[in-house]
Amino acid sequence: MRISKILTTFLLLFSISIAYSQQANVVSPNKKISIELHNPKSNSSGEWYLKVKYLENDNFLEVIPKIILGLSRSDQDFSKELKFLKSSKPKTIYEQYTTLHGKRSQCSNSANEVVVGFENTGKAKMNLILRAYNDGVAFRYEFPEKEGTFIINDEHTSYVIPDSTQRWLQKFDLSNEGLYTEMHDDSAQEDWCYPALFHAADSSCWYLIHEADVDRNYCATKLSNHGENSAYKVTLPYPHEGEGEALPTINLPWESPWRVIIMGSLSDIVESTLVDDVSTPSLIENTDWIKPGLVSWNYWSDNHGTRDFQTVARFTDLAAAMDWPYTLFDWEWDVMSNGGNVEDAAKYALSKGVKPFIWYNSGMFKWITATPVDRMKTHENRMEEFAWLKSLGFVGVKVDFFLSEKQYMIEYYLDILEDAAKFEMMVNFHGCLVPRGWARTYPHLMTMEAVRGAEWYNNNHELTTTAPAHNSVMPFTRNVVGSMDYTPVTFTNSQHPHITSYGHELALSVVFESALQHMADRPEGYYNLPDAPRSFLKEVPVAWDDTKYLDGYPGRDVIVARKNGDAWYLGGLNSENRVKNKTINFDFLNDGERYKLTLIADGEHDKAFKTSYMVVDKSSAVDVQMLRRGGFAASLKPIK
């Protein structure tokens, strides 16, 4: 009997050991975040899932208790009855890279990685690549076979979020121009846009779910929780969302896009470059021609302004007067008249030391007739058009109306980027998907819309009341994952008024990151500013060496500091209907350095400024008052 008990105990311990060995666990370099592979049956086959944990107060909290895994391929299934084959030894990923624009010029792709091998019942192989970063986790699927072409019928990846988790979600639409809604449970069943923001209950842990490194061999996806409220499933495009096949066709060997979860404090979220970190390095060898900058833009104040040569000239003069390098000729430039055509307008801009960008309709939808329509649609069209633009001195294009995230549209985006690079043309996408890390791969992709921006003041009265809160949600959601062409900083009114203060509007030039920052107001809106804010807008950079989150909460307020060279710029927004007093601490500065602070805050009313000058260092603290829906901007210049 005793021998039987000993044998039973041994077998139990052995089976536990085997089960444990068939799980995988990878921990971030700073030991704060872990991602673990589990099997509910604790055996070597079945349905596998991930858990994500976060270290808080010396305890690992199970922040995401379950991420369901798997893919269904046209020939066979890779979600059920997967046999665990092996797990690699942890591998260190370490890569330093430089960016031309974004939150930070020097970035680090630094993680610990484990690769887990599976086999399905048909003996076909699938790998799961797991990475843990100091600011989150990422995972992707891999089919390692050397050949084969298949359709992905479904992706089963699904994030199971505890009901007590606070969330900021945006209902999905193909332009990605909705508003985020703050929710305290999972009662709403919808299709949701990326990125999706969550705050774990009773914890300091926040996390942002997104995807990165989407390429020609897949489509972009969305999240949906139609099946189970708490499970946010990675969802392939629906058949009605644009032309072409809804399901992607893959060629082996194949890797899926990265499933990315940025995780940590709010500062970790805002400052993260994780979406770019996991994406394919730059394919552009010579990048000397890629120059971020401020742009004058006539569409917001004059919907059909580019039809009129005189209007185009006024906005060119604005760029010249404000020392902005660029102006944009928006839609209908092909019918420009009243003193000149588009070639005349390009010559005029160049004569003023201003370089022009130009707008195009993608031509992918017959019902969108804004002209010119189809000059970007084929490779032959693009090569001819880019050659013509190059001869006239244009430096970039804005291409609009994509409105599908199917595989054929992903190919179209990348075709445009690759052809534009041949002629050293910078690119801005509108009516488009949210960034997926392409700005690292194609650094001439300067910015993308995918945001409810200032042009919505032209559409209806809604943004008048929603903009204040919306503006302070963006730094924690959409603008985390890439440049955002909101077209900010408007002091006058468009078709519908704004109720944000002038200080709030000025602050958007720093709070919102975009490598092409399109200043949307009419020329008088900038010419009539007092000296300090006008001078601020002449010099404020659009590409940053560093970014620091200083204070804030989604939908309430936010303060961000950004560094360019040896100078810092600050922007603060108040989104609520009450006056707020904030204290700015300068502990992000280096020891022993002193700076001249120019602080441009709200004045006595929402159309007035109050400018202060003082000397600060790392130990300084400065109080600033923001009016309701107000804000401030500031510059810090080193004292030599």
Phi and psi in degrees as a GROMACS rama.xvg file:
@    title "Ramachandran Plot"
@    xaxis  label "Phi"
@    yaxis  label "Psi"
@TYPE xy
-62.9288  -41.9652  ARG-2
-62.5861  -38.5973  ILE-3
-62.6204  -42.7322  SER-4
-64.0669  -42.0318  LYS-5
-62.4709  -43.7252  ILE-6
-64.0984  -42.23  LEU-7
-61.1971  -44.1442  THR-8
-62.3522  -43.0436  THR-9
-61.2525  -45.8879  PHE-10
-63.4268  -37.8636  LEU-11
-64.1011  -46.5554  LEU-12
-64.2146  -37.9857  LEU-13
-64.1569  -43.5676  PHE-14
-65.7545  -37.7006  SER-15
-63.5499  -41.7746  ILE-16
-62.3542  -43.5873  SER-17
-63.2167  -45.2038  ILE-18
-60.5999  -42.6179  ALA-19
-63.9076  -40.3581  TYR-20
-67.8706  -21.0539  SER-21
-91.1716  6.03257  GLN-22
-100.146  162.393  GLN-23
-129.251  147.071  ALA-24
-146.276  130.581  ASN-25
-131.276  136.094  VAL-26
-116.697  143.546  VAL-27
-64.0305  157.909  SER-28
-55.3076  -34.3428  PRO-29
-88.4541  5.54047  ASN-30
67.1421  17.5486  LYS-31
-98.1962  -20.2789  LYS-32
-129.933  136.552  ILE-33
-133.976  149.73  SER-34
-126.802  127.991  ILE-35
-124.319  142.362  GLU-36
-98.2268  130.776  LEU-37
-132.453  158.043  HIS-38
-127.882  125.777  ASN-39
-62.2397  -23.5713  PRO-40
-94.4461  -3.12278  LYS-41
53.6033  41.1304  SER-42
-129.886  -168.385  ASN-43
-90.0449  0.64912  SER-44
-147.569  166.128  SER-45
127.843  -149.95  GLY-46
-99.3147  127.131  GLU-47
-106.711  153.101  TRP-48
-146.924  164.859  TYR-49
-109.582  153.103  LEU-50
-122.823  142.284  LYS-51
-118.53  127.411  VAL-52
-121.989  152.833  LYS-53
-133.691  131.138  TYR-54
-81.7255  121.679  LEU-55
-143.022  125.777  GLU-56
54.1019  43.958  ASN-57
68.3775  11.7409  ASP-58
-125.266  140.565  ASN-59
-84.8459  116.507  PHE-60
-89.791  137.559  LEU-61
-83.434  86.199  GLU-62
-73.4335  -46.288  VAL-63
-117.009  103.172  ILE-64
-71.5096  -19.744  PRO-65
-158.186  126.438  LYS-66
-119.102  108.147  ILE-67
-69.4569  140.919  ILE-68
-117.658  160.831  LEU-69
129.772  160.309  GLY-70
-135.795  149.497  LEU-71
-113.741  119.211  SER-72
-101.606  158.858  ARG-73
-60.0589  -26.0197  SER-74
-97.1069  -26.3743  ASP-75
-167.927  170.542  GLN-76
-102.816  142.14  ASP-77
-128.33  43.7011  PHE-78
-128.545  -27.6965  SER-79
-121.232  153.504  LYS-80
52.4783  43.5442  GLU-81
-85.4266  127.859  LEU-82
-92.9831  126.528  LYS-83
-70.5208  124.279  PHE-84
-99.0565  -53.6694  LEU-85
-166.899  162.759  LYS-86
-126.442  132.073  SER-87
-70.0876  162.012  SER-88
-68.1428  147.434  LYS-89
-55.9817  136.984  PRO-90
-121.201  139.656  LYS-91
-88.9065  126.829  THR-92
-100.423  122.606  ILE-93
-145.365  118.77  TYR-94
-148.59  125.009  GLU-95
-98.681  135.667  GLN-96
-144.555  158.851  TYR-97
-111.45  140.151  THR-98
-115.785  156.516  THR-99
-92.2021  -18.9468  LEU-100
-158.905  166.787  HIS-101
120.259  -158.668  GLY-102
-77.8813  -24.4821  LYS-103
-153.394  136.399  ARG-104
-82.6619  -29.3729  SER-105
-113.639  115.478  GLN-106
-120.142  159.648  CYS-107
-131.999  123.573  SER-108
-96.3905  91.0124  ASN-109
-128.31  117.713  SER-110
-156.706  169.882  ALA-111
-107.887  138.789  ASN-112
-129.737  142.142  GLU-113
-131.822  138.509  VAL-114
-112.583  124.495  VAL-115
-108.261  130.518  VAL-116
-101.482  135.837  GLY-117
-126.535  162.434  PHE-118
-138.025  134.275  GLU-119
-90.1172  -176.89  ASN-120
-66.1584  -19.8862  THR-121
-90.4773  9.77818  GLY-122
69.7465  14.9111  LYS-123
-84.5553  146.105  ALA-124
-98.3881  144.705  LYS-125
-142.243  134.774  MET-126
-105.821  150.996  ASN-127
-120.205  119.472  LEU-128
-99.7169  120.449  ILE-129
-114.432  132.342  LEU-130
-130.799  141.998  ARG-131
-120.056  123.493  ALA-132
-109.876  165.693  TYR-133
-66.4382  -21.3172  ASN-134
-120.333  26.8713  ASP-135
149.989  -166.511  GLY-136
-134.585  159.898  VAL-137
-147.285  145.939  ALA-138
-147.153  154.774  PHE-139
-150.032  159.143  ARG-140
-95.8255  154.145  TYR-141
-142.325  131.521  GLU-142
-103.923  110.311  PHE-143
-83.3365  -10.4189  PRO-144
-57.3019  153.344  GLU-145
-85.0599  -15.8132  LYS-146
-153.499  160.902  GLU-147
133.713  143.679  GLY-148
-126.382  127.392  THR-149
-143.387  164.389  PHE-150
-102.805  137.736  ILE-151
-87.2694  112.56  ILE-152
-77.955  -30.1274  ASN-153
-166.58  151.038  ASP-154
-112.682  129.219  GLU-155
-97.0045  -0.403857  HIS-156
-51.4666  127.365  THR-157
-150.592  126.684  SER-158
-94.1276  114.124  TYR-159
-89.7609  113.804  VAL-160
-107.341  126.116  ILE-161
-55.8754  142.089  PRO-162
-60.5325  -28.8734  ASP-163
-76.2214  -3.92353  SER-164
-74.6955  132.637  THR-165
-78.7598  144.509  GLN-166
-145.216  148.747  ARG-167
-120.466  111.222  TRP-168
-129.641  147.687  LEU-169
-118.593  125.533  GLN-170
-58.4492  138.863  LYS-171
-73.969  133.659  PHE-172
-143.701  159.563  ASP-173
-70.564  -14.0521  LEU-174
-94.1509  -9.52128  SER-175
54.078  44.0724  ASN-176
-120.023  33.3265  GLU-177
-88.929  -169.071  GLY-178
-113.093  143.078  LEU-179
-78.3152  140.677  TYR-180
-114.488  131.298  THR-181
-82.8436  126.749  GLU-182
-131.605  151.797  MET-183
-113.628  6.37315  HIS-184
-156.073  -173.602  ASP-185
-108.175  30.214  ASP-186
-71.3891  -23.2002  SER-187
-87.6488  127.968  ALA-188
-108.835  117.376  GLN-189
-152.624  173.938  GLU-190
-89.422  135.965  ASP-191
-122.747  145.001  TRP-192
-75.5519  154.442  CYS-193
-83.1486  155.701  TYR-194
-80.786  156.534  PRO-195
-113.392  129.19  ALA-196
-104.707  136.65  LEU-197
-134.587  148.669  PHE-198
-127.345  114.219  HIS-199
-64.2073  138.243  ALA-200
-63.674  141.011  ALA-201
54.2462  40.4943  ASP-202
-152.235  159.238  SER-203
-89.9313  3.42335  SER-204
-86.3218  124.8  CYS-205
-112.333  153.904  TRP-206
-150.984  149.502  TYR-207
-125.617  121.499  LEU-208
-97.3325  130.874  ILE-209
-152.231  -175.057  HIS-210
-135.627  156.973  GLU-211
-146.162  159.959  ALA-212
63.6223  39.5746  ASP-213
-69.2802  132.224  VAL-214
-130.8  -169.299  ASP-215
-63.3053  -18.2846  ARG-216
-91.8996  18.1464  ASN-217
-162.2  -173.957  TYR-218
-115.825  173.806  CYS-219
-85.3649  159.546  ALA-220
-128.92  173.76  THR-221
-129.482  179.839  LYS-222
-108.68  146.818  LEU-223
-147.224  151.141  SER-224
-130.763  42.3039  ASN-225
-70.9519  -35.8629  HIS-226
-75.3814  -48.7081  GLY-227
-139.226  124.592  GLU-228
-51.2395  -40.9206  ASN-229
-83.6427  -8.45364  SER-230
-106.694  111.921  ALA-231
-93.9443  101.916  TYR-232
-89.1772  137.702  LYS-233
-66.5584  120.666  VAL-234
-121.388  127.369  THR-235
-72.6121  160.518  LEU-236
-57.6457  150.956  PRO-237
-87.6964  154.524  TYR-238
-55.3201  -34.879  PRO-239
-78.8253  -5.31525  HIS-240
-87.3729  76.3651  GLU-241
89.9608  173.725  GLY-242
-79.2901  179.981  GLU-243
81.0162  174.528  GLY-244
-70.8225  139.179  GLU-245
-77.9495  -36.0452  ALA-246
-90.8389  133.949  LEU-247
-76.6236  147.147  PRO-248
-103.303  129.786  THR-249
-116.633  150.963  ILE-250
-117.743  131.469  ASN-251
-84.9119  150.134  LEU-252
-68.0315  153.91  PRO-253
-143.404  141.151  TRP-254
-125.4  138.218  GLU-255
-76.3959  166.682  SER-256
-58.3335  158.709  PRO-257
-74.4657  135.643  TRP-258
-90.5475  117.567  ARG-259
-116.009  133.803  VAL-260
-126.921  104.633  ILE-261
-78.9505  132.941  ILE-262
-144.604  145.175  MET-263
143.006  -146.008  GLY-264
-77.1682  173.969  SER-265
-61.76  -33.738  LEU-266
-66.1452  -37.312  SER-267
-61.5604  -40.2614  ASP-268
-64.801  -54.7351  ILE-269
-63.4461  -38.1686  VAL-270
-87.3562  -7.33492  GLU-271
-67.5126  143.683  SER-272
-118.285  24.2795  THR-273
-60.4932  -37.0425  LEU-274
-60.4926  -41.7371  VAL-275
-73.5024  -37.3867  ASP-276
-55.6845  -42.4125  ASP-277
-84.1317  -5.99329  VAL-278
-86.3428  163.699  SER-279
-61.0858  131.934  THR-280
-59.388  165.654  PRO-281
-55.241  134.818  SER-282
-97.3809  -0.756229  LEU-283
-100.556  117.048  ILE-284
-77.0046  -54.2254  GLU-285
-94.3515  114.878  ASN-286
-115.438  15.6057  THR-287
-61.8203  -26.3871  ASP-288
-83.9697  -6.35885  TRP-289
-89.971  108.962  ILE-290
-128.406  105.466  LYS-291
-62.2611  155.642  PRO-292
179.036  171.014  GLY-293
-83.3156  149.011  LEU-294
-134.686  134.711  VAL-295
-85.2102  148.113  SER-296
-150.821  126.094  TRP-297
-96.9931  -8.27118  ASN-298
-64.2719  -41.4586  TYR-299
-61.5016  -42.7505  TRP-300
-91.2357  -16.9934  SER-301
-150.101  93.2305  ASP-302
-50.0502  -40.8342  ASN-303
-107.082  26.823  HIS-304
-61.4544  -31.6766  GLY-305
-74.9281  -10.0502  THR-306
-64.9714  -23.8315  ARG-307
-109.026  114.759  ASP-308
-55.733  -38.0423  PHE-309
-66.0067  -37.9263  GLN-310
-65.2279  -44.5953  THR-311
-59.6279  -41.1609  VAL-312
-64.4619  -39.0742  ALA-313
-62.5001  -40.4586  ARG-314
-76.3531  -27.6931  PHE-315
-65.3434  -43.8212  THR-316
-61.4876  -37.1329  ASP-317
-60.4935  -47.9608  LEU-318
-59.0125  -42.6474  ALA-319
-63.92  -43.1269  ALA-320
-67.4231  -32.7823  ALA-321
-93.0589  3.83988  MET-322
61.0234  30.4936  ASP-323
-87.8389  138.156  TRP-324
-75.2296  -19.7629  PRO-325
-131.914  157.747  TYR-326
-135.832  152.473  THR-327
-114.463  128.41  LEU-328
-91.1122  109.923  PHE-329
-85.9177  -163.276  ASP-330
-57.2648  157.002  TRP-331
74.0087  16.0377  GLU-332
-64.8128  -20.7528  TRP-333
-71.9296  -11.9731  ASP-334
-117.467  25.8487  VAL-335
-62.7249  139.049  MET-336
-149.811  -162.351  SER-337
67.1178  53.384  ASN-338
116.973  -9.89587  GLY-339
172.098  167.098  GLY-340
-111.181  -170.003  ASN-341
-64.3379  -34.8583  VAL-342
-66.8391  -39.4623  GLU-343
-63.5168  -39.8391  ASP-344
-65.1866  -39.1868  ALA-345
-64.3321  -43.293  ALA-346
-61.8773  -40.9999  LYS-347
-62.8778  -45.1209  TYR-348
-60.1526  -47.5731  ALA-349
-63.5425  -33.2395  LEU-350
-67.6669  -20.8028  SER-351
-96.6077  3.94561  LYS-352
77.8019  22.0876  GLY-353
-115.706  135.002  VAL-354
-100.857  134.352  LYS-355
-93.156  143.255  PRO-356
-104.562  163.199  PHE-357
-146.202  145.091  ILE-358
-93.7872  147.545  TRP-359
-139.957  144.293  TYR-360
-77.2798  135.474  ASN-361
-61.5031  -25.5768  SER-362
75.9788  10.8326  GLY-363
-86.822  -7.6822  MET-364
-135.59  119.225  PHE-365
-62.9023  -28.2572  LYS-366
-80.6087  -7.32413  TRP-367
-102.085  104.186  ILE-368
-104.398  7.04259  THR-369
-56.4247  133.07  ALA-370
-102.348  154.834  THR-371
-76.9881  147.186  PRO-372
-92.0613  -52.1078  VAL-373
-122.629  26.6458  ASP-374
-82.503  -6.53734  ARG-375
-107.791  -3.76403  MET-376
-72.1056  -35.7896  LYS-377
-119.024  162.214  THR-378
-58.956  -42.6346  HIS-379
-63.6491  -43.2969  GLU-380
-57.5989  -47.7114  ASN-381
-64.9585  -43.9893  ARG-382
-61.9544  -39.954  MET-383
-68.5597  -43.2446  GLU-384
-69.327  -43.0604  GLU-385
-64.3617  -37.3219  PHE-386
-63.1109  -42.2178  ALA-387
-64.548  -45.0651  TRP-388
-61.7998  -42.4085  LEU-389
-60.2724  -39.7627  LYS-390
-67.5104  -24.2779  SER-391
-93.1606  -6.72142  LEU-392
95.1805  9.44043  GLY-393
-70.3278  147.771  PHE-394
-116.387  -3.37495  VAL-395
-175.637  168.272  GLY-396
-128.645  149.433  VAL-397
-112.475  118.483  LYS-398
-113.037  131.965  VAL-399
-122.684  156.353  ASP-400
71.7307  75.1004  PHE-401
-99.1886  -53.1889  PHE-402
51.976  35.8168  LEU-403
-162.672  147.918  SER-404
-121.542  20.7762  GLU-405
-70.6698  168.709  LYS-406
-60.2621  -39.6446  GLN-407
-62.6078  -31.7111  TYR-408
-76.8905  -35.1901  MET-409
-59.0503  -42.905  ILE-410
-61.3865  -38.395  GLU-411
-66.5236  -45.3572  TYR-412
-52.9472  -49.897  TYR-413
-71.5441  -31.7445  LEU-414
-61.0323  -45.0463  ASP-415
-60.1183  -46.8447  ILE-416
-61.637  -42.2128  LEU-417
-71.0096  -39.2357  GLU-418
-70.7329  -37.6392  ASP-419
-61.6592  -37.7297  ALA-420
-63.7888  -31.0874  ALA-421
-62.9864  -26.8078  LYS-422
-110.974  13.7688  PHE-423
54.5195  50.9154  GLU-424
-108.366  124.217  MET-425
-74.827  156.771  MET-426
-131.821  140.672  VAL-427
-131.029  123.005  ASN-428
-101.082  135.601  PHE-429
-126.638  162.055  HIS-430
55.0285  48.4684  GLY-431
-133.401  -179.555  CYS-432
-78.5095  164.105  LEU-433
-70.9382  145.651  VAL-434
-50.7624  141.28  PRO-435
-122.678  26.6339  ARG-436
92.0247  4.56365  GLY-437
-66.4862  -23.4375  TRP-438
-65.3307  -21.5447  ALA-439
-79.1447  -41.9622  ARG-440
-71.5635  -40.3949  THR-441
-125.141  82.5786  TYR-442
-65.01  -8.549  PRO-443
-82.6872  -1.92369  HIS-444
-78.4618  101.171  LEU-445
-84.1353  -36.074  MET-446
-166.605  164.689  THR-447
-141.29  151.574  MET-448
-76.5174  -96.8813  GLU-449
49.7494  46.0729  ALA-450
-158.6  146.216  VAL-451
-76.4738  97.045  ARG-452
-100.663  -169.642  GLY-453
-63.144  -22.3585  ALA-454
-62.4016  -18.249  GLU-455
-69.4285  -15.5889  TRP-456
-64.3748  -19.491  TYR-457
-86.6463  -20.1177  ASN-458
-83.798  -47.1368  ASN-459
-163.688  -177.436  ASN-460
-80.964  -5.38206  HIS-461
-59.9369  -43.5554  GLU-462
-66.4359  -22.7247  LEU-463
-52.4423  -44.6154  THR-464
-94.5089  -25.3462  THR-465
-92.2006  -19.8121  THR-466
-56.4577  -42.9484  ALA-467
-55.3442  -49.9643  PRO-468
-71.0642  -42.1065  ALA-469
-54.7145  -41.8651  HIS-470
-63.098  -31.9801  ASN-471
-95.3156  1.52604  SER-472
-86.1903  -33.8031  VAL-473
-57.8708  -40.1755  MET-474
-65.077  -17.2109  PRO-475
-101.522  -4.29917  PHE-476
-132.748  -96.7539  THR-477
-55.7059  -45.259  ARG-478
-76.9918  -8.90444  ASN-479
-64.4333  -35.0918  VAL-480
-100.456  4.53408  VAL-481
157.343  166.179  GLY-482
-53.9954  143.863  SER-483
-131.778  113.6  MET-484
-88.4071  73.5662  ASP-485
-75.1566  -22.326  TYR-486
57.9678  69.6286  THR-487
-92.9695  -169.775  PRO-488
66.3044  67.2066  VAL-489
-117.676  127.423  THR-490
-102.726  -37.2307  PHE-491
-82.7875  -175.94  THR-492
-109.566  147.387  ASN-493
-90.4125  -142.831  SER-494
-67.1548  -29.6149  GLN-495
-125.55  139.111  HIS-496
-74.9083  160.309  PRO-497
-107.368  151.087  HIS-498
-113.202  9.86684  ILE-499
-78.5626  149.404  THR-500
-75.232  166.742  SER-501
-61.902  -36.4915  TYR-502
-63.0933  -39.5599  GLY-503
-61.0922  -47.1552  HIS-504
-63.5874  -41.8917  GLU-505
-61.5475  -39.5426  LEU-506
-63.6506  -27.919  ALA-507
-59.5389  -25.1286  LEU-508
-64.9689  -21.4327  SER-509
-106.131  -42.4491  VAL-510
-62.9598  -40.2045  VAL-511
-92.1383  126.762  PHE-512
-98.3075  126.845  GLU-513
-156.481  128.558  SER-514
-68.4073  -23.3031  ALA-515
-117.545  105.58  LEU-516
-96.282  103.346  GLN-517
-81.4654  112.248  HIS-518
-81.1372  117.123  MET-519
-91.9379  -14.3776  ALA-520
-74.0329  161.758  ASP-521
-70.1434  158.575  ARG-522
-52.0661  -41.7742  PRO-523
-61.8584  -28.7619  GLU-524
-60.8966  -30.2749  GLY-525
-95.498  -39.1794  TYR-526
-61.0629  -33.5607  TYR-527
-86.105  1.7208  ASN-528
-71.1249  152.58  LEU-529
-61.3435  165.076  PRO-530
-56.0238  -45.7586  ASP-531
-63.8597  -52.9736  ALA-532
-66.3255  -33.8618  PRO-533
-65.9454  -41.69  ARG-534
-65.1642  -37.6069  SER-535
-59.2635  -44.5649  PHE-536
-73.4822  -18.0536  LEU-537
-73.6504  -28.0662  LYS-538
-115.388  -12.5058  GLU-539
-61.354  128.868  VAL-540
-74.4589  171.076  PRO-541
-124.606  -8.69468  VAL-542
-119.368  140.581  ALA-543
-126.171  145.171  TRP-544
-86.969  -23.1142  ASP-545
-160.056  156.51  ASP-546
-136.615  133.849  THR-547
-128.821  128.396  LYS-548
-83.3845  127.184  TYR-549
-105.851  -35.5404  LEU-550
-169.183  158.595  ASP-551
139.235  176.003  GLY-552
-157.034  136.759  TYR-553
-54.9556  126.429  PRO-554
85.0619  -5.13049  GLY-555
-112.576  -54.8976  ARG-556
-169.287  166.678  ASP-557
-160.961  142.802  VAL-558
-130.816  125.988  ILE-559
-127.496  141.1  VAL-560
-116.628  136.515  ALA-561
-131.862  141.69  ARG-562
-109.008  137.399  LYS-563
-135.842  116.455  ASN-564
64.2522  -127.243  GLY-565
-103.987  12.0266  ASP-566
-110.946  151.928  ALA-567
-117.202  148.944  TRP-568
-129.676  137.814  TYR-569
-120.256  146.353  LEU-570
-137.664  135.523  GLY-571
-131.929  136.303  GLY-572
-122.699  136.542  LEU-573
-109.415  122.164  ASN-574
-102.545  -3.3591  SER-575
-100.025  165.586  GLU-576
-90.3611  42.4641  ASN-577
-148.966  150.604  ARG-578
-67.1927  140.781  VAL-579
-128.936  141.543  LYS-580
-110.348  121.85  ASN-581
-119.624  150.271  LYS-582
-109.617  122.942  THR-583
-91.6192  120.418  ILE-584
-100.933  140.369  ASN-585
-108.639  33.0221  PHE-586
-70.7011  -4.5975  ASP-587
-80.4028  -9.53033  PHE-588
-78.1101  160.263  LEU-589
-77.9087  150.736  ASN-590
-59.8965  139.857  ASP-591
80.1904  -1.88115  GLY-592
-99.9806  142.115  GLU-593
-119.446  143.573  ARG-594
-131.025  147.729  TYR-595
-89.4735  120.021  LYS-596
-95.9424  125.105  LEU-597
-109.657  111.002  THR-598
-109.302  118.845  LEU-599
-113.308  102.314  ILE-600
-114.983  177.825  ALA-601
-60.8068  141.493  ASP-602
-93.9215  -146.133  GLY-603
-70.8103  -25.1599  GLU-604
-142.584  177.763  HIS-605
-72.7057  -8.44273  ASP-606
-109.899  17.712  LYS-607
-121.538  153.478  ALA-608
-115.334  155.718  PHE-609
-128.947  116.919  LYS-610
-107.783  131.723  THR-611
-127.289  149.948  SER-612
-127.623  137.047  TYR-613
-162.57  169.724  MET-614
-105.517  132.604  VAL-615
-132.892  161.434  VAL-616
-141.919  -169.189  ASP-617
-58.7273  -28.9052  LYS-618
-90.5715  -2.45268  SER-619
-75.5718  155.986  SER-620
-141.785  130.244  ALA-621
-125.809  131.061  VAL-622
-86.6621  141.354  ASP-623
-139.191  139.374  VAL-624
-104.92  133.165  GLN-625
-113.916  128.563  MET-626
-64.8889  168.59  LEU-627
-58.6785  132.955  ARG-628
56.5108  32.287  ARG-629
-101.379  -161.085  GLY-630
173.461  -177.267  GLY-631
-154.391  159.172  PHE-632
-132.752  155.357  ALA-633
-153.411  153.926  ALA-634
-125.491  147.848  SER-635
-124.839  112.46  LEU-636
-110.502  130.145  LYS-637
-65.0014  141.272  PRO-638
-93.3387  115.295  ILE-639
